Each structure stands twice: as C-alpha cells, then as structure tokens.
C-alpha cells in the first residue's frame, strides 16, 4: 500500500537511503562514478536530520537564505520509497515562483506510482499555499526524469545552471516550469 505523509525527524535514515540509492542509479552515466561512490547514507542521514529539524521550525533548511521548504515522504508497504521537497523559489531570479526542489524515488520502487503520487501531492500543497507557478531543475541527460516531468505538465523554459550542484560541481541543469 502506498501512502504520502509529512516527514518526521525519525525518517532521516530512510530519506537518506532513497537519496543515495536514487543518485547511484539515476545518475550512473551523468555524474563521475567516484562522486557517486562517495555518497554515504550515514552522512546523508545527518544532513537530512538537520534539514528536517530546521524545516519543521519553519526555517530555511539549506544554504539558500530564508526560504523555508517542506518535505513529503512516500511509504510503500511500510518503507520509505520516495520523497519530495518544495517551497518558495530559492534562486534569485525566481523568488516569485514555487520550487519543487527535489523528488527522488528508490529505484526498487520505480514505475509503481510513487513518483506520480509525490508530484501530485507536492503540486497540490504548493497551490493550496497560494503559489500559481512553479519551477524545478533537472540534470541534463536525465531522460527518465525529463519524461516523467513532461508527463506531469512541466515544460523546459530555456533556463540553465552550470556548475551549481551543492556537493557536486560541474552539473548542467535545465529549468522546467508549470502552472499550478
């Protein structure tokens, strides 16, 4: 059974495991393998524990100024199988837009409706909060993700970022937008 709910601090390890597993599979041919091999569930768990705590306090959970974001998790048969983070736009030129900052599904749960349920709920939550339009960044060459977003009404608007990947430098990301 699939359910979507708000994250708790106790979910940090599950969120981290999805994050690392999804990166290793989805980005296998897009990011240097040494970078993927260095990804650690333990390190990500601590990062997520901090992120979730700050988010639940209504604080900006990452290094993007004062933009608060929230996180939903998807449970499939009682295990965290995916997550979506979202809130106000973190990029300087997109503060008037909502942002779907991350959506990851464990590869073992791909094509089982987890991503669909997460994106639909995240879009609903953003619209309910008063946002009318949203954007996201997707790694250039991540064709599976691009097809997924396009099936859900997202369209490339020509925006690009180079070399801004947080823990991974040199990424080329494409901006996708959609009305909510």
Residue, then its C-alpha position, 0 to 999 in steps of 0.5 A: x500500500x502506498x501512502x504520502x505523509x509529512x516527514x518526521x525527524x525519525x525518517x532521516x535514515x530512510x530519506x537518506x537511503x532513497x537519496x543515495x540509492x536514487x543518485x547511484x542509479x539515476x545518475x550512473x552515466x551523468x555524474x563521475x562514478x567516484x562522486x557517486x561512490x562517495x555518497x554515504x547514507x550515514x552522512x546523508x542521514x545527518x544532513x537530512x536530520x538537520x534539514x528536517x529539524x530546521x524545516x519543521x521550525x519553519x526555517x530555511x533548511x539549506x544554504x539558500x537564505x530564508x526560504x523555508x521548504x517542506x518535505x513529503x515522504x512516500x511509504x510503500x508497504x511500510x518503507x520509505x520509497x520516495x520523497x519530495x521537497x518544495x517551497x518558495x523559489x530559492x534562486x534569485x531570479x525566481x523568488x516569485x515562483x514555487x520550487x519543487x526542489x527535489x523528488x527522488x524515488x528508490x529505484x526498487x520502487x520505480x514505475x509503481x506510482x510513487x513518483x506520480x503520487x509525490x508530484x501530485x501531492x507536492x503540486x497540490x500543497x504548493x497551490x493550496x499555499x497560494x503559489x500559481x507557478x512553479x519551477x524545478x531543475x533537472x540534470x541534463x541527460x536525465x531522460x527518465x526524469x525529463x519524461x516523467x516531468x513532461x508527463x506531469x505538465x512541466x515544460x523546459x523554459x530555456x533556463x540553465x545552471x552550470x556548475x551549481x550542484x551543492x556537493x557536486x560541481x560541474x552539473x548542467x541543469x535545465x529549468x522546467x516550469x508549470x502552472x499550478 
